[in-house]
């Protein structure tokens, strides 16, 4: 069995969750601030990303950050291109039995028809070829649904699958992430329409091809069961979407078959000032809580 097949099996059948370490652009200062590093402590974008890499490296090197509970990690491009303990980041993770993914989207368009589409991704084929060569298994791209507009919701699903097919053609597995804003007034109705739109697109996907879906935890528990059971869906991940750790885990635990792919909820209690022992304890506590919610 080659590495790709082993990683496919790991994502499909593994017990655990996906850690999202892919903050980029405008979200990086906020993530660093939460970690205890103010904007006044760095003078350039290069310094900012160096500090972010140090934070991510500290997380990935931690003894509790291992494949027994974490089956995959979503990386930012600079993190993919960096090293941990002298090893390329994807190789370091796979040595821990953790499957590496890459965030590829370049942010969001302005709202139209109640949604925010992904911006165009320049040089997508080149990026995918490079990621494949560096040991990346799959990719992740996010768009957002804010309002109950069926035309907008359908267009979001179509865009996600159109780019997903390009990713599949390059030998990678796409994580499609059409996030539903947790504060949307008609969240439950939006999710029902999104379910129907995703099922329609899955029907058009060629036999033998599979995608991963990363979705907001639904208002109606187990709404996404048809997606979890679908033969063209490798796995369904849940995003925390702004819920705190306790609430995200409680809601996830009500949805059988969904596993977590959390970012803020995972990293929220980590601080640059913590001793290694305190850091490991805080990270380990979050990992345990998210793991339990993911295997329920």
C-alpha positions as CSV (number, residue, x, y, z in Angstrom):
1,X,0.0,0.0,0.0
2,X,1.5,3.3,-1.0
3,X,1.5,6.5,1.1
4,X,-1.5,8.0,-0.6
5,X,-3.6,4.8,0.0
6,X,-2.4,4.7,3.6
7,X,-3.4,8.3,4.1
8,X,-6.8,7.8,2.4
9,X,-7.5,4.9,4.7
10,X,-6.4,7.0,7.7
11,X,-8.8,9.8,6.9
12,X,-11.7,7.5,6.0
13,X,-11.4,5.2,9.0
14,X,-9.2,6.9,11.6
15,X,-10.5,7.8,15.1
16,X,-9.8,11.4,16.0
17,X,-10.0,14.8,14.5
18,X,-8.4,17.4,12.2
19,X,-6.4,20.3,13.6
20,X,-6.8,23.5,11.5
21,X,-3.4,25.4,11.8
22,X,-4.1,27.4,8.6
23,X,-4.7,31.0,9.8
24,X,-3.4,33.4,7.2
25,X,-3.7,37.0,6.1
26,X,-6.1,39.1,8.1
27,X,-6.7,36.3,10.7
28,X,-3.0,36.0,11.7
29,X,-2.8,39.1,13.9
30,X,-5.9,38.0,15.8
31,X,-4.5,34.5,16.2
32,X,-1.2,35.9,17.5
33,X,-3.0,38.3,19.9
34,X,-5.0,35.4,21.3
35,X,-1.6,33.6,21.8
36,X,-0.4,36.7,23.7
37,X,1.6,38.5,21.0
38,X,0.5,42.0,20.3
39,X,0.8,43.7,16.9
40,X,3.4,46.1,18.4
41,X,5.8,43.2,18.9
42,X,6.4,42.7,15.2
43,X,7.3,45.2,12.5
44,X,6.7,43.4,9.2
45,X,4.6,40.7,7.6
46,X,7.7,38.5,7.5
47,X,8.2,38.8,11.3
48,X,4.4,38.2,11.8
49,X,4.5,34.9,9.9
50,X,7.8,33.9,11.6
51,X,6.1,34.2,15.0
52,X,3.1,32.3,13.7
53,X,5.3,29.5,12.5
54,X,7.0,29.4,16.0
55,X,3.5,29.0,17.5
56,X,2.5,26.3,15.1
57,X,5.8,24.5,15.6
58,X,5.3,24.5,19.3
59,X,1.9,22.9,18.9
60,X,3.1,20.3,16.3
61,X,6.2,19.3,18.4
62,X,4.2,18.8,21.6
63,X,4.2,15.2,22.7
64,X,0.4,15.2,23.0
65,X,0.0,16.3,19.4
66,X,0.1,12.9,17.8
67,X,-1.8,10.5,15.5
68,X,-3.5,8.6,18.3
69,X,-6.0,11.5,18.5
70,X,-5.2,13.8,15.6
71,X,-5.6,12.2,12.1
72,X,-4.9,15.3,10.0
73,X,-3.6,18.9,10.0
74,X,-4.6,21.7,7.7
75,X,-1.5,23.9,7.0
76,X,-1.0,27.4,5.7
77,X,1.3,27.5,2.6
78,X,4.2,29.1,4.5
79,X,3.9,26.4,7.2
80,X,4.0,23.7,4.5
81,X,7.2,25.3,3.1
82,X,8.8,25.5,6.5
83,X,10.5,23.0,8.7
84,X,9.9,21.4,12.1
85,X,13.0,20.0,13.8
86,X,14.8,20.2,10.5
87,X,12.2,18.2,8.6
88,X,9.8,19.5,6.0
89,X,6.5,20.1,7.8
90,X,4.4,17.5,5.9
91,X,7.0,14.8,6.5
92,X,7.3,15.7,10.2
93,X,3.5,15.3,10.5
94,X,3.3,12.1,8.6
95,X,6.1,10.7,10.8
96,X,3.6,11.3,13.7
97,X,0.9,9.4,11.7
98,X,-0.9,12.7,10.9
99,X,-2.1,13.4,7.4
100,X,-1.1,16.9,6.0
101,X,-3.6,19.1,4.1
102,X,-3.0,22.6,2.6
103,X,-5.3,25.6,2.7
104,X,-5.4,27.0,-0.9
105,X,-8.1,29.6,-1.0
106,X,-7.1,33.3,-1.2
107,X,-10.0,34.8,0.8
108,X,-13.5,35.8,0.0
109,X,-15.3,38.0,-2.5
110,X,-17.7,40.7,-1.3
111,X,-21.2,39.4,-0.4
112,X,-23.6,38.8,-3.3
113,X,-26.9,36.9,-3.2
114,X,-26.4,36.3,0.5
115,X,-23.0,34.5,0.1
116,X,-19.3,35.2,-0.2
117,X,-17.6,33.2,-2.9
118,X,-13.9,32.3,-2.9
119,X,-11.7,34.7,-4.8
120,X,-9.9,33.3,-7.8
121,X,-6.9,31.2,-7.0
122,X,-4.0,32.4,-9.2
123,X,-1.6,29.6,-10.4
124,X,-3.8,26.9,-9.0
125,X,-2.3,24.1,-11.1
126,X,1.3,25.1,-10.1
127,X,0.3,25.3,-6.4
128,X,-1.3,21.8,-6.5
129,X,1.7,20.3,-8.3
130,X,4.0,21.8,-5.7
131,X,1.9,20.6,-2.8
132,X,1.7,17.1,-4.2
133,X,5.5,17.0,-4.5
134,X,5.9,18.1,-0.9
135,X,3.8,15.3,0.5
136,X,0.5,17.0,0.9
137,X,-2.5,14.7,0.7
138,X,-5.4,17.1,0.2
139,X,-6.5,20.8,0.2
140,X,-9.0,23.0,1.9
141,X,-10.9,26.0,0.6
142,X,-13.6,28.1,2.3
143,X,-16.6,30.1,1.2
144,X,-19.4,31.5,3.4
145,X,-23.2,31.5,3.3
146,X,-24.8,34.3,5.3
147,X,-28.4,34.4,4.1
148,X,-31.2,32.2,2.9
149,X,-30.9,32.8,-0.8
150,X,-31.2,29.6,-2.8
151,X,-29.4,31.0,-5.9
152,X,-26.4,32.0,-3.8
153,X,-26.3,28.7,-1.9
154,X,-26.4,26.6,-5.1
155,X,-23.7,28.8,-6.7
156,X,-21.5,28.3,-3.6
157,X,-21.8,24.5,-4.0
158,X,-21.1,24.7,-7.7
159,X,-18.0,26.8,-7.2
160,X,-16.6,24.4,-4.5
161,X,-17.1,21.4,-6.7
162,X,-15.7,23.0,-9.8
163,X,-12.4,23.8,-8.1
164,X,-12.6,20.4,-6.3
165,X,-12.5,18.7,-9.7
166,X,-9.3,20.5,-10.6
167,X,-7.8,19.4,-7.3
168,X,-8.8,15.8,-7.9
169,X,-7.2,15.9,-11.4
170,X,-3.9,16.7,-9.7
171,X,-4.0,13.7,-7.5
172,X,-5.1,15.5,-4.3
173,X,-8.3,15.2,-2.2
174,X,-10.2,18.4,-1.7
175,X,-11.9,19.5,1.5
176,X,-14.9,21.6,0.3
177,X,-15.8,24.1,3.0
178,X,-19.1,26.0,2.3
179,X,-19.4,27.5,5.8
180,X,-22.8,28.5,7.1
181,X,-22.5,31.5,9.4
182,X,-23.5,30.4,12.9
183,X,-25.4,33.8,13.3
184,X,-27.4,33.5,10.1
185,X,-31.1,34.1,10.9
186,X,-32.4,31.2,8.9
187,X,-29.5,28.8,9.7
188,X,-31.5,25.6,9.8
189,X,-33.3,26.4,6.5
190,X,-30.0,27.4,4.8
191,X,-28.5,24.1,5.9
192,X,-31.4,22.1,4.4
193,X,-30.9,23.9,1.0
194,X,-27.1,23.4,1.2
195,X,-27.6,19.7,1.9
196,X,-29.7,19.4,-1.3
197,X,-27.2,21.4,-3.3
198,X,-24.3,19.3,-2.2
199,X,-26.1,16.0,-2.9
200,X,-26.9,17.3,-6.4
201,X,-23.2,18.1,-7.0
202,X,-22.1,14.7,-5.7
203,X,-24.4,13.0,-8.2
204,X,-22.4,14.7,-10.9
205,X,-19.0,13.7,-9.6
206,X,-17.5,10.8,-11.7
207,X,-17.5,7.4,-10.1
208,X,-14.4,6.6,-8.2
209,X,-13.8,10.1,-7.1
210,X,-14.2,11.3,-3.5
211,X,-14.3,14.6,-1.7
212,X,-14.2,15.6,2.0
213,X,-16.8,18.1,3.3
214,X,-16.1,20.6,6.1
215,X,-19.4,22.0,7.3
216,X,-20.8,24.1,10.1
217,X,-22.3,22.0,12.9
218,X,-26.0,21.8,11.8
219,X,-28.9,23.2,13.8
220,X,-30.8,19.9,13.2
221,X,-28.7,17.1,14.7
222,X,-27.6,14.5,12.1
223,X,-29.0,16.6,9.2
224,X,-25.8,15.6,7.2
225,X,-26.2,11.9,7.7
226,X,-26.9,11.4,3.9
227,X,-23.5,13.1,3.2
228,X,-21.7,11.0,5.8
229,X,-23.0,7.8,4.3
230,X,-22.5,9.0,0.6
231,X,-20.1,6.7,-1.3
232,X,-18.4,9.8,-2.9
233,X,-17.7,11.5,0.5
234,X,-14.5,10.3,2.2
235,X,-15.4,12.0,5.5
236,X,-17.4,14.9,6.9
237,X,-15.5,17.4,9.1
238,X,-17.1,20.0,11.4
239,X,-15.9,23.5,11.8
240,X,-16.2,25.4,15.1
241,X,-17.4,28.5,13.3
242,X,-16.9,30.8,16.3
243,X,-18.4,28.5,19.0
244,X,-16.2,28.2,22.1
245,X,-14.7,24.8,22.8
246,X,-17.4,23.6,25.2
247,X,-20.3,24.5,23.0
248,X,-18.6,23.2,19.8
249,X,-17.9,19.9,21.4
250,X,-21.4,19.6,22.9
251,X,-23.0,20.3,19.5
252,X,-20.6,18.0,17.6
253,X,-21.3,15.2,20.0
254,X,-25.0,15.3,18.9
255,X,-24.0,14.5,15.3
256,X,-22.9,11.0,14.7
257,X,-20.2,10.5,12.1
258,X,-19.0,14.1,12.0
259,X,-15.5,14.7,13.3
260,X,-14.0,18.0,14.4
261,X,-11.7,20.2,12.3
262,X,-11.3,23.0,14.8
263,X,-8.9,26.0,14.9
264,X,-9.8,28.6,17.4
265,X,-11.5,26.1,19.7
266,X,-8.3,24.0,19.8
267,X,-5.8,26.8,20.3
268,X,-7.9,29.2,22.5
269,X,-6.2,28.5,25.8
270,X,-2.6,28.5,24.6
271,X,-0.3,31.4,25.5
272,X,3.3,32.3,24.5
273,X,4.1,33.0,28.2
274,X,3.2,29.4,29.3
275,X,5.8,27.1,30.5
276,X,6.2,23.9,28.4
277,X,4.3,22.0,31.1
278,X,1.4,24.4,31.2
279,X,1.3,24.7,27.4
280,X,1.2,20.9,27.1
281,X,-1.5,20.6,29.7
282,X,-3.7,23.2,28.1
283,X,-3.2,21.7,24.6
284,X,-3.8,18.2,25.9
285,X,-7.0,19.2,27.6
286,X,-8.4,20.7,24.4
287,X,-7.2,17.7,22.3
288,X,-8.9,15.2,24.7
289,X,-12.2,17.1,24.7
290,X,-12.3,17.5,20.9
291,X,-11.3,13.8,20.4
292,X,-14.1,12.6,22.7
293,X,-16.7,14.7,20.8
294,X,-15.4,13.4,17.5
295,X,-15.6,9.7,18.4
296,X,-19.0,9.9,20.1
